[in-house]
Amino acid sequence: SFKMKTSVAIQCIVLLACMALCTSLFIPRCQCVKTNKAIRTALIAQLKVHEPRPYCNRREVIVTLKNGSEQCLDPQSKFTIMLLEKL
């Protein structure tokens, strides 16, 4: 009886983990959780701006750095506003 309860509990945990993984992969959401006020412009390789969309109600400014990593910029910061005006 104990083995049966343990087996059912493990199956439930695996099922919940799979559901959580699937929903997080297929439901789009905002990319930027944390934002930076500024970043050295010499490190920036590319700039992307995502306007508000149905699944994310805020503007997102994402820079790809020369090392391939991505950083989110605060769209309200003076640095980001000046950077967008330059480009």
C-alpha positions in Angstrom: 0.0 0.0 0.0 2.9 2.4 0.9 4.6 1.6 -2.5 1.4 2.3 -4.3 0.9 5.7 -2.6 4.5 6.6 -3.3 4.1 5.6 -7.0 1.0 7.7 -7.4 2.6 10.7 -5.7 5.7 10.4 -8.0 3.4 10.2 -11.0 1.5 13.3 -9.9 4.7 15.2 -9.3 6.0 14.3 -12.8 2.7 15.2 -14.4 2.7 18.6 -12.6 6.3 19.2 -13.6 5.5 18.4 -17.3 2.5 20.7 -17.2 4.5 23.6 -15.7 7.3 23.1 -18.3 4.9 23.0 -21.3 2.9 26.0 -20.2 6.0 28.1 -19.7 7.4 27.1 -23.1 4.2 27.9 -25.1 2.7 30.9 -23.4 4.7 33.9 -24.5 5.4 36.6 -21.8 7.6 39.5 -21.2 11.3 38.8 -21.8 12.6 41.4 -19.4 12.4 40.6 -15.7 15.3 42.7 -14.7 16.4 45.9 -16.5 19.6 48.0 -16.5 19.7 51.8 -16.5 22.7 51.9 -18.8 25.4 49.7 -20.4 28.6 50.5 -22.2 27.8 51.3 -25.8 31.0 49.8 -27.0 29.7 46.4 -25.9 26.4 46.6 -27.9 26.2 44.6 -31.1 22.4 44.8 -31.7 19.3 46.6 -30.4 15.7 45.3 -30.4 12.6 47.1 -29.3 9.4 45.3 -28.5 6.4 47.5 -28.2 3.6 46.4 -25.8 1.8 43.3 -27.0 -1.2 41.2 -25.8 1.0 39.0 -23.5 3.3 41.8 -22.3 1.9 45.2 -21.5 5.2 47.1 -21.5 7.8 48.3 -23.9 11.0 46.2 -23.8 14.4 47.3 -25.1 16.8 44.4 -25.4 20.5 44.8 -26.5 22.6 41.9 -27.7 26.2 42.3 -26.6 29.2 41.5 -28.6 29.8 38.4 -26.4 26.3 37.1 -27.5 24.5 37.7 -24.2 21.3 39.8 -24.0 20.6 42.5 -21.5 17.3 44.4 -21.0 17.4 48.2 -20.7 15.0 50.3 -18.7 12.9 52.0 -21.4 12.4 55.0 -19.1 16.1 55.7 -18.4 17.9 58.7 -19.9 20.5 56.3 -21.4 18.0 54.2 -23.2 16.1 57.2 -24.5 19.3 58.8 -25.9 20.4 55.4 -27.4 17.1 55.1 -29.2 17.3 58.6 -30.5 20.8 58.0 -31.9 19.6 54.9 -33.7 
